[in-house]
Amino acid sequence: MELRARGWWLLCAAAALVACARGDPASKSRSCGEVRQIYGAKGFSLSDVPQAEISGEHLRICPQGYTCCTSEMEENLANRSHAELETALRDSSRVLQAMLATQLRSFDDHFQHLLNDSERTLQATFPGAFGELYTQNARAFRDLYSELRLYYRGANLHLEETLAEFWARLLERLFKQLHPQLLLPDDYLDCLGKQAEALRPFGEAPRELRLRATRAFVAARSFVQGLGVASDVVRKVAQVPLGPECSRAVMKLVYCAHCLGVPGARPCPDYCRNVLKGCLANQADLDAEWRNLLDSMVLITDKFWGTSGVESVIGSVHTWLAEAINALQDNRDTLTAKVNPQGPGPEEKRRRGKLAPRERPPSGTLEKLVSEAKAQLRDVQDFWISLPGTLCSEKMALSTASDDRCWNGMARGRYLPEVMGDGLANQINNPEVEVDITKPDMTIRQQIMQLKIMTNRLRSAYNGNDVDFQDASDDGSGSGSGDGCLDDLCSRKVSRKSSSSRTPLTHALPGLSEQEGQKTSAASCPQPPTFLLPLLLFLALTVARPRWR
C-alpha cells in the first residue's frame, strides 16, 4: 500500500512537471489579459478572446503550442500585420516622393523664371531699340519663346530644327513685310529662308545660340525629367502588393509572440532583417540602376554653370537675338557699297554698345538649389537596399535586450540563421520567407528599365545631345509614363516643312537659267544668281533703324 502511494505521488509529480513545462492551464493557467488588452486596442472585439491559454492545434501560422489566439484572432492579426507593413512602405515612399517633388518644383520654377525674365526683357527693350525690325515681327519672337518652353517641358521638338526654322521664317518676314513692292513669290521666299544659315544675314548669333542653347536646355530639361522619373518609379513600386508568403512571415514576426502569451518579446534584429529582405527582394534589385540615375543627375548639374551653362544661356536668349539684329544692321553699309559703288558714302554708324554673351555669376538661388539637391540625392542612393533595415529599426520595435531574450519566431531566444544578402537572387536560402527567385516582379522590372532609359538620356545630355531624338530608336520609350514630362504638352508634335516641298529658285523664278541657279546650298536649294542676291539683301538691310544701346 505504501509502495502504491509512493508510485502515485511520483506519477503526479511527473505530470505536474510536464504540465508546467507545457504551460498547461490545468496546472498553472497563464492569463491572456495582456493579449486581450493589446487586441482590443487595435479595434477588435474581445468576445472571442480567451481569458487564459488554450491548445493551439488550430493555428496555421504561429507555433502550435498553448496560445491566447483563436483562429479568427490569428487571421485578424495576420491581415493587420500585412496592412501595417504596406502602410510603413507607403510612408517611407511618400517621404522620398515628397523630397523629389519639392526638388522638381524648385528647379522647374527657377528655370522657367529665367526664360520668362529673358522674354520680359526682350519685350521691354526691343521696340525702342530696333523699332519695326522687332514690332512687325513680334509674333515670331513670341513663338520662339513658346517653343523653347514646349521643348523644356518635354514636347517632342528638335531644338536645333526649331531654332533653324525661327531664323528662316524671320528672314522671310523681313523681305515680305518690309519690301512688299518686290512681290516675290512665296516659293522664292521659302527657299530664301532655307538659305538663312548659308547667307548668314544675322552673323554668328544663330550658330552660337544653337550650340549653347542646345546644351543648356537639354541639361535643364533632362535634370527635371530625371527628378520626375525617380518620383514616378518610387510611386509605382510602392503600389506593388506583398505576396502571401511575405504576409505569413510578417505575421509570425510581429504578432505570434502575442499569441504565445509573450507580447513583451520583441523581434530579434537579424530575424526582422531576414523577413523584410525576403519580402522586399524585388525592390532591392532597383539599387544598381537607382544609383546610376542619381549619380547622373548629380553629374549633369556641372552643366548649369559657365557661358554655355543653364543659368547663363536660358536667362540670356534675348541677348543673342539682339546680337542677330545688330549683325543684320552692321552688314548694311558693306552691302550698299558692293551693290551701288556710285551711291552715297556709307552712313556714319551711331555709337552703341555691343551685347556680347558673357558668363553670369551663378545666382544664389541656383547655387542653393544645386547644393541641396546633391546632398539629398546622395542621402537616398541606398534607399532600396537599406529599406529592410530602416523599417525594422523604425517600425518593428526591435528588441534592445540580449540575444537570448528577443523573439526569434518560435520563442524567446537567440536567432541563429545568418542574414541574407540583398536582392532576389540572394533569397534562395532565406529561412523566413519562401521566395521564388525565378519569378521576378514584372512591375519592378519595368521600373528598372525606366531608370536605365532615363540614365542614358542624362548621360547623352551631359554630352550636349538632343536626347529624346537620339533615344527614340534605342529604347522606344517615347514620352509615356515615367519620362518626367511636366504636363500633357509631352504629346505635342510640331511638323516641319519637308525639304522636298520647297521649290528650287529656278522653278520659282522662271527667268533664271539652270546655269545661274546650279550652285546649291547644303539644303539642296539653289542659290539666287549673283546679280539678284546682293540687290535683295541690300533692300532688306537698308531700312534705317535705331541701334541697340
Phi, psi and omega per residue, in radians:
M1 nan -0.754 3.106
E2 -1.124 -0.681 3.126
L3 -1.128 -0.714 3.137
R4 -1.133 -0.706 3.134
A5 -1.119 -0.715 3.120
R6 -1.132 -0.713 3.117
G7 -1.097 -0.717 3.118
W8 -1.099 -0.668 3.135
W9 -1.156 -0.739 3.120
L10 -1.108 -0.682 3.140
L11 -1.132 -0.742 3.125
C12 -1.142 -0.695 3.129
A13 -1.107 -0.752 3.124
A14 -1.104 -0.745 3.128
A15 -1.104 -0.662 3.137
A16 -1.141 -0.705 3.124
L17 -1.125 -0.751 3.126
V18 -1.114 -0.779 -3.134
A19 -1.099 -0.694 3.136
C20 -1.147 -0.722 -3.134
A21 -1.132 -0.582 -3.121
R22 -1.523 -0.058 -3.092
G23 1.246 0.552 -3.102
D24 -1.099 2.155 -3.135
P25 -1.113 -0.356 3.112
A26 -1.182 -0.478 -3.126
S27 -1.705 -0.892 -3.134
K28 -2.539 1.468 -3.053
S29 -1.133 2.132 3.135
R30 -1.551 2.239 -3.086
S31 -1.270 2.562 3.061
C32 -1.799 0.354 -3.078
G33 -1.027 -0.752 -3.125
E34 -1.172 -0.673 3.108
V35 -1.145 -0.715 3.114
R36 -1.039 -0.728 -3.119
Q37 -1.122 -0.797 -3.130
I38 -1.162 -0.746 -3.112
Y39 -1.121 -0.752 3.123
G40 -1.166 -0.608 3.138
A41 -1.136 -0.364 3.115
K42 -1.535 0.076 3.049
G43 1.630 0.128 -3.133
F44 -1.563 2.704 3.099
S45 -1.255 2.486 3.141
L46 -1.645 0.050 -3.019
S47 -1.103 -0.577 -3.090
D48 -1.791 0.078 -3.123
V49 -1.414 2.173 -3.129
P50 -1.172 2.658 3.095
Q51 -1.328 -0.534 3.135
A52 -2.420 2.940 -3.076
E53 -1.030 2.571 3.072
I54 -2.215 2.941 3.105
S55 -1.131 2.469 -2.989
G56 -1.880 0.449 -3.136
E57 -1.091 -0.356 -3.094
H58 -1.413 -0.200 -3.077
L59 -1.217 2.435 -3.123
R60 -1.919 -0.292 -3.126
I61 -2.044 -0.881 -3.086
C62 -1.365 2.802 3.075
P63 -1.002 2.464 -2.990
Q64 -1.561 0.829 2.975
G65 -1.545 -2.880 3.061
Y66 -1.188 2.455 -2.914
T67 -2.491 2.792 3.013
C68 -1.737 0.079 -3.051
C69 -1.940 2.332 2.931
T70 -1.485 3.044 3.096
S71 -1.041 -0.729 -3.136
E72 -1.132 -0.692 3.114
M73 -1.115 -0.748 -3.140
E74 -1.078 -0.747 3.120
E75 -1.128 -0.759 3.124
N76 -1.087 -0.758 -3.130
L77 -1.217 -0.581 3.076
A78 -1.119 -0.786 3.104
N79 -1.105 -0.686 -3.136
R80 -1.167 -0.733 3.131
S81 -1.121 -0.656 3.071
H82 -1.070 -0.841 -3.125
A83 -1.138 -0.664 -3.128
E84 -1.162 -0.665 3.101
L85 -1.190 -0.749 3.111
E86 -1.081 -0.679 3.095
T87 -1.118 -0.737 3.122
A88 -1.099 -0.684 3.100
L89 -1.131 -0.777 3.128
R90 -1.124 -0.675 3.124
D91 -1.097 -0.780 3.113
S92 -1.102 -0.688 3.133
S93 -1.179 -0.681 -3.132
R94 -1.100 -0.675 3.112
V95 -1.059 -0.790 3.127
L96 -1.173 -0.756 3.105
Q97 -1.044 -0.745 -3.127
A98 -1.087 -0.705 3.116
M99 -1.111 -0.806 -3.130
L100 -1.142 -0.702 3.133
A101 -1.132 -0.680 3.107
T102 -1.118 -0.748 3.103
Q103 -1.086 -0.771 -3.121
L104 -1.058 -0.833 -3.129
R105 -1.080 -0.704 -3.095
S106 -1.148 -0.817 3.138
F107 -1.201 -0.730 3.130
D108 -1.059 -0.784 3.117
D109 -1.053 -0.721 -3.095
H110 -1.198 -0.799 -3.115
F111 -1.119 -0.729 3.129
Q112 -1.220 -0.550 3.065
H113 -1.093 -0.707 3.102
L114 -1.054 -0.819 -3.106
L115 -1.193 -0.702 3.117
N116 -1.126 -0.688 3.102
D117 -1.107 -0.688 3.114
S118 -1.096 -0.770 -3.136
E119 -1.159 -0.696 3.119
R120 -1.107 -0.680 3.092
T121 -1.102 -0.749 3.106
L122 -1.048 -0.833 -3.097
Q123 -1.144 -0.506 -3.110
A124 -1.434 -0.538 -2.989
T125 -1.887 -0.524 -3.039
F126 -1.165 -0.675 -3.141
P127 -1.022 -0.753 3.122
G128 -1.287 -0.545 -3.078
A129 -1.426 -0.659 -2.999
F130 -2.122 -0.040 3.056
G131 1.002 -2.309 -3.043
E132 -1.216 -0.374 3.048
L133 -1.002 -0.485 3.048
Y134 -1.709 -0.884 -2.961
T135 -1.087 -0.625 3.129
Q136 -1.322 -0.166 -3.131
N137 -2.219 0.396 -3.078
A138 -1.028 -0.628 -3.114
R139 -1.101 -0.626 3.124
A140 -1.077 -0.683 3.123
F141 -1.225 -0.698 3.093
R142 -1.083 -0.743 -3.139
D143 -1.104 -0.643 3.117
L144 -1.077 -0.841 3.133
Y145 -1.108 -0.637 3.104
S146 -1.092 -0.732 -3.124
E147 -1.273 -0.566 3.034
L148 -1.087 -0.694 3.098
R149 -1.149 -0.761 3.116
L150 -1.025 -0.773 3.139
Y151 -1.083 -0.840 -3.131
Y152 -1.029 -0.673 -3.071
R153 -1.451 0.087 2.974
G154 1.856 0.135 3.138
A155 -1.159 2.708 -3.098
N156 -1.423 1.222 3.102
L157 -2.045 2.614 2.984
H158 -1.742 2.043 -2.964
L159 -1.115 -0.735 -3.125
E160 -1.101 -0.715 3.107
E161 -1.161 -0.651 3.115
T162 -1.068 -0.785 3.133
L163 -1.180 -0.738 3.130
A164 -1.076 -0.692 3.120
E165 -1.134 -0.665 3.125
F166 -1.070 -0.855 -3.124
W167 -1.127 -0.672 3.133
A168 -1.123 -0.807 -3.131
R169 -1.176 -0.605 3.121
L170 -1.134 -0.723 3.121
L171 -1.123 -0.720 3.091
E172 -1.057 -0.770 -3.106
R173 -1.130 -0.625 3.122
L174 -1.072 -0.734 3.108
F175 -1.214 -0.804 -3.013
K176 -1.273 -0.695 -3.064
Q177 -1.483 -0.600 -3.079
L178 -1.562 -0.334 -3.095
H179 -2.360 1.037 -3.133
P180 -1.126 -0.348 -3.105
Q181 -1.170 -0.306 -3.133
L182 -1.285 -0.430 3.136
L183 0.880 0.783 3.142
L184 -1.258 2.428 3.128
P185 -1.079 2.645 3.119
D186 -1.064 -0.616 -3.141
D187 -1.116 -0.638 3.122
Y188 -1.179 -0.789 3.122
L189 -1.080 -0.694 3.131
D190 -1.086 -0.751 -3.139
C191 -1.234 -0.617 3.095
L192 -1.115 -0.714 3.086
G193 -1.073 -0.617 3.112
K194 -1.158 -0.410 3.141
Q195 -1.541 0.110 -3.022
A196 -0.992 -0.739 -3.106
E197 -1.164 -0.681 -3.135
A198 -1.257 -0.662 -3.119
L199 -1.313 -0.481 3.124
R200 0.912 0.864 3.102
P201 -1.186 -0.345 -3.117
F202 -1.794 0.247 3.111
G203 1.233 -2.554 -3.086
E204 -1.536 -0.115 -3.052
A205 -1.018 -0.800 3.138
P206 -1.031 -0.744 -3.129
R207 -1.160 -0.781 -3.139
E208 -1.120 -0.729 3.121
L209 -1.127 -0.706 3.134
R210 -1.068 -0.831 -3.105
L211 -1.129 -0.799 -3.066
R212 -1.321 -0.743 -3.097
A213 -1.152 -0.663 3.130
T214 -1.042 -0.834 3.141
R215 -1.102 -0.776 -3.037
A216 -1.216 -0.866 -3.092
F217 -1.191 -0.641 3.095
V218 -1.092 -0.762 3.138
A219 -1.127 -0.776 -3.096
A220 -1.123 -0.874 -3.058
R221 -1.253 -0.550 3.107
S222 -1.184 -0.680 3.107
F223 -1.110 -0.815 3.139
V224 -1.142 -0.697 3.082
Q225 -1.089 -0.669 3.116
G226 -1.050 -0.732 3.070
L227 -1.086 -0.709 3.128
G228 -1.147 -0.727 3.131
V229 -1.145 -0.763 3.131
A230 -1.024 -0.799 3.131
S231 -1.112 -0.703 -3.139
D232 -1.129 -0.701 3.112
V233 -1.099 -0.795 3.133
V234 -1.053 -0.766 -3.124
R235 -1.082 -0.789 -3.088
K236 -1.238 -0.654 3.132
V237 -1.184 -0.596 3.129
A238 -1.125 -0.340 -3.128
Q239 -1.567 -0.070 3.135
V240 -1.225 2.165 -3.080
P241 -1.285 2.697 3.058
L242 -1.391 2.491 -3.119
G243 -1.369 2.888 -3.123
P244 -1.087 -0.648 3.119
E245 -1.146 -0.643 3.072
C246 -1.115 -0.759 -3.119
S247 -1.056 -0.720 3.109
R248 -1.115 -0.751 -3.103
A249 -1.173 -0.637 3.140
V250 -1.224 -0.669 3.066
M251 -1.044 -0.811 3.138
K252 -1.082 -0.648 -3.140
L253 -1.182 -0.771 -2.920
V254 -1.642 -0.741 -2.921
Y255 -2.105 -0.151 -3.137
C256 -1.175 -0.480 3.051
A257 -1.100 -0.604 3.072
H258 -1.113 -0.824 -3.110
C259 -1.079 -0.568 -3.133
L260 -1.503 0.142 3.021
G261 1.440 0.257 3.098
V262 -2.201 1.069 -3.063
P263 -1.138 -0.286 3.117
G264 -1.387 -0.164 -3.141
A265 -1.388 2.059 -3.110
R266 -1.664 2.701 -3.054
P267 -1.086 2.495 3.003
C268 -1.162 2.426 -3.091
P269 -0.975 -0.834 -3.112
D270 -1.174 -0.581 3.067
Y271 -1.084 -0.812 3.124
C272 -1.070 -0.749 -3.119
R273 -1.096 -0.712 3.122
N274 -1.129 -0.704 3.110
V275 -1.064 -0.855 -3.052
L276 -1.347 -0.486 3.018
K277 -1.133 -0.600 3.060
G278 -1.254 -0.732 -3.136
C279 -1.153 -0.611 -3.029
L280 -1.945 0.556 -3.108
A281 -1.095 -0.759 -3.133
N282 -1.163 -0.694 3.138
Q283 -1.068 -0.644 -3.132
A284 -1.132 -0.415 3.123
D285 -1.240 -0.165 3.035
L286 -1.273 -0.280 -2.917
D287 -0.949 -0.888 -3.028
A288 -1.078 -0.863 -3.106
E289 -1.275 -0.523 3.052
W290 -1.077 -0.804 3.116
R291 -1.096 -0.733 3.125
N292 -1.046 -0.736 -3.141
L293 -1.103 -0.862 -3.091
L294 -1.156 -0.652 3.076
D295 -1.078 -0.717 3.140
S296 -1.176 -0.610 3.115
M297 -1.203 -0.721 3.079
V298 -1.086 -0.721 -3.097
L299 -1.127 -0.709 -3.035
I300 -1.247 -0.271 3.066
T301 -1.127 -0.296 3.042
D302 -1.089 -0.408 -3.122
K303 -1.461 0.092 -3.136
F304 -1.486 -0.151 -3.026
W305 -2.040 2.912 3.066
G306 1.574 3.122 -3.081
T307 -1.152 -0.429 3.080
S308 -1.836 0.246 -3.094
G309 -1.425 2.906 -3.075
V310 -0.997 -0.892 -3.043
E311 -1.150 -0.736 -3.102
S312 -1.181 -0.750 -3.025
V313 -1.399 -0.896 -3.073
I314 -1.084 -0.626 3.124
G315 -1.400 -0.059 -3.060
S316 -2.226 0.409 3.120
V317 -1.003 -0.696 -3.115
H318 -1.085 -0.527 3.130
T319 -1.128 -0.744 3.118
W320 -1.179 -0.641 3.090
L321 -1.137 -0.675 3.081
A322 -1.127 -0.709 3.101
E323 -1.065 -0.660 3.135
A324 -1.111 -0.783 3.140
I325 -1.207 -0.638 3.036
N326 -0.998 -0.791 -3.133
A327 -1.117 -0.667 3.119
L328 -1.024 -0.736 -3.141
Q329 -1.328 -0.603 -3.140
D330 -1.106 -0.503 -3.113
N331 -1.355 -0.138 -2.977
R332 -1.098 -0.916 -3.032
D333 -1.151 -0.689 3.134
T334 -1.090 -0.791 -3.138
L335 -1.190 -0.597 3.107
T336 -1.086 -0.778 -3.128
A337 -1.108 -0.647 -3.127
K338 -1.249 -0.679 -3.079
V339 -1.360 -0.651 -3.028
N340 -2.368 1.339 -3.091
P341 -1.063 -0.475 -3.091
Q342 -1.498 -0.084 -3.069
G343 -1.313 -3.064 -3.126
P344 -1.098 2.730 -3.135
G345 -1.125 2.909 -3.109
P346 -1.099 2.459 3.125
E347 -1.212 2.396 3.110
E348 -1.150 2.225 -3.088
K349 -1.301 2.402 3.036
R350 -1.255 2.454 -3.106
R351 -1.314 2.271 -3.140
R352 -2.629 2.789 3.096
G353 -1.487 2.534 3.101
K354 -1.522 2.415 3.075
L355 -1.616 1.605 -3.132
A356 -1.711 2.390 3.077
P357 -1.047 2.355 -3.118
R358 -2.406 2.681 3.141
E359 -1.235 2.126 3.123
R360 -1.572 2.425 3.072
P361 -1.094 2.410 -3.126
P362 -0.991 2.395 3.116
S363 -1.287 2.674 3.110
G364 -1.064 -0.549 -3.114
T365 -1.117 -0.885 -3.098
L366 -1.189 -0.686 3.112
E367 -1.032 -0.748 3.138
K368 -1.154 -0.755 3.132
L369 -1.057 -0.789 -3.112
V370 -1.149 -0.744 3.139
S371 -1.063 -0.794 3.128
E372 -1.157 -0.710 -3.120
A373 -1.107 -0.788 3.137
K374 -1.038 -0.798 -3.115
A375 -1.116 -0.772 -3.086
Q376 -1.246 -0.662 3.118
L377 -1.157 -0.660 3.099
R378 -1.192 -0.578 3.139
D379 -1.145 -0.506 -3.069
V380 -1.828 0.248 -3.139
Q381 -1.076 -0.644 -3.099
D382 -1.718 0.417 -3.051
F383 -0.926 -0.822 -2.981
W384 -1.284 -0.676 -3.128
I385 -1.453 -0.343 3.106
S386 -1.563 -0.112 -3.053
L387 -1.052 -0.776 3.103
P388 -1.017 -0.809 3.140
G389 -1.141 -0.665 3.128
T390 -1.120 -0.794 3.140
L391 -1.149 -0.690 3.125
C392 -1.083 -0.768 -3.066
S393 -1.352 -0.535 -3.045
E394 -1.745 -0.428 -3.004
K395 -2.071 -0.320 -2.969
M396 -1.824 0.075 3.089
A397 0.874 1.023 -3.088
L398 -1.103 2.740 3.129
S399 -1.225 2.458 3.010
T400 -1.913 0.067 -3.136
A401 -1.420 3.121 3.117
S402 -1.154 2.847 -3.038
D403 -1.001 -0.526 -3.064
D404 -1.549 0.167 3.132
R405 -2.054 -0.061 -3.096
C406 -1.579 2.899 3.127
W407 -1.450 2.131 -3.077
N408 -1.881 0.207 3.133
G409 1.760 -0.326 3.112
M410 -2.142 -0.610 -3.099
A411 -2.941 -3.120 2.957
R412 -1.242 2.316 3.109
G413 2.780 3.113 -3.102
R414 -1.197 2.489 3.048
Y415 -1.741 2.048 -2.970
L416 -1.652 -0.577 -3.077
P417 -1.064 2.613 3.100
E418 -1.318 2.765 3.118
V419 -1.391 2.330 -3.135
M420 -1.254 2.832 3.043
G421 -1.351 -3.078 -3.109
D422 -1.600 2.586 3.028
G423 1.664 2.912 -3.032
L424 -1.095 -0.810 -3.047
A425 -1.088 -0.509 -3.089
N426 -1.429 0.008 -3.112
Q427 -1.695 0.181 -3.058
I428 -1.063 -0.531 3.139
N429 -2.004 0.436 -3.139
N430 -1.098 2.148 -3.064
P431 -1.345 -0.183 -3.026
E432 -1.917 -0.532 -3.089
V433 -2.246 2.201 3.078
E434 -1.391 1.967 -3.052
V435 -2.059 2.222 3.067
D436 -1.556 1.769 -3.049
I437 -1.300 -0.111 3.127
T438 -1.563 -0.064 -3.087
K439 -2.198 1.360 3.114
P440 -1.174 2.664 3.106
D441 -1.234 2.195 -3.031
M442 -1.274 -0.563 3.092
T443 -1.073 -0.763 -3.134
I444 -1.216 -0.634 3.093
R445 -1.087 -0.657 3.104
Q446 -1.138 -0.652 3.121
Q447 -1.244 -0.568 3.024
I448 -1.062 -0.707 3.109
M449 -1.146 -0.695 3.093
Q450 -1.075 -0.680 3.095
L451 -1.108 -0.731 3.125
K452 -1.086 -0.782 -3.115
I453 -1.077 -0.806 -3.112
M454 -1.168 -0.624 3.088
T455 -1.105 -0.729 3.092
N456 -1.089 -0.681 3.101
R457 -1.106 -0.766 -3.135
L458 -1.125 -0.692 3.135
R459 -1.177 -0.664 3.051
S460 -1.155 -0.721 3.137
A461 -1.100 -0.600 3.108
Y462 -1.060 -0.542 3.101
N463 -1.585 0.128 3.054
G464 1.442 0.282 -3.102
N465 -1.543 2.574 3.113
D466 -1.338 1.576 -2.784
V467 -1.160 -0.651 -3.082
D468 -1.076 -0.723 -3.123
F469 -1.289 -0.582 3.113
Q470 -1.195 -0.689 -3.047
D471 -1.456 -0.229 -3.026
A472 -1.009 -0.632 -3.120
S473 -1.546 -0.195 -3.068
D474 -1.596 -0.781 -3.039
D475 -2.032 -0.230 3.116
G476 1.078 0.399 -3.036
S477 -1.362 -0.437 -3.113
G478 1.014 -2.450 3.134
S479 -2.173 0.728 -3.135
G480 -1.436 -2.787 -3.067
S481 -1.074 2.413 3.061
G482 1.599 0.069 -3.126
D483 -1.608 0.026 3.050
G484 1.406 0.184 3.103
C485 -1.111 2.552 -3.029
L486 -1.495 -0.367 3.134
D487 -2.862 -2.949 -3.058
D488 -1.294 0.066 3.085
L489 -1.187 -0.272 -3.115
C490 -1.035 -0.512 -3.060
S491 -1.421 -0.138 -3.090
R492 -1.234 2.333 3.054
K493 -2.137 2.305 -3.127
V494 -1.859 2.117 -3.133
S495 -1.477 2.512 3.102
R496 -1.997 2.638 3.077
K497 -1.162 2.268 3.121
S498 -1.316 2.646 -3.097
S499 -1.138 -0.459 -3.113
S500 -1.233 -0.297 -3.101
S501 -1.505 -0.099 -3.088
R502 -1.642 2.389 -3.031
T503 -1.528 2.269 3.069
P504 -1.032 2.705 -3.105
L505 -1.088 -0.555 -3.123
T506 -1.194 -0.373 3.050
H507 -1.599 -0.619 -3.120
A508 -1.183 -0.623 3.112
L509 -2.093 1.663 -3.034
P510 -1.025 -0.387 -3.101
G511 -1.254 -0.193 -3.115
L512 -1.516 2.445 3.107
S513 -1.476 2.840 3.089
E514 -1.082 -0.615 -3.126
Q515 -1.137 -0.707 -3.109
E516 -1.211 -0.462 -3.080
G517 -1.894 0.260 -3.001
Q518 -1.320 -0.399 -3.141
K519 -1.342 2.156 -3.065
T520 -2.078 2.767 3.068
S521 -1.487 -3.127 3.109
A522 -1.125 -0.385 -3.136
A523 -1.529 0.159 3.105
S524 1.138 0.523 3.074
C525 -1.926 2.117 -3.072
P526 -1.042 2.499 3.061
Q527 -1.255 2.560 2.992
P528 -1.107 2.709 3.094
P529 -1.079 2.692 -3.029
T530 -1.088 -0.511 -3.108
F531 -1.335 -0.348 -3.070
L532 -1.700 -0.655 -3.051
L533 -1.048 -0.868 3.132
P534 -1.051 -0.633 -3.135
L535 -1.121 -0.776 -3.139
L536 -1.127 -0.727 3.114
L537 -1.145 -0.688 3.123
F538 -1.039 -0.780 -3.128
L539 -1.120 -0.618 -3.116
A540 -1.291 -0.482 -2.971
L541 -1.792 -0.033 -3.056
T542 -1.718 0.275 3.053
V543 -1.461 2.017 -3.084
A544 -1.209 2.198 3.126
R545 -2.347 2.616 3.037
P546 -1.057 2.654 -3.117
R547 -1.656 2.727 3.040
W548 -1.183 2.262 -3.138
R549 -1.928 nan nan
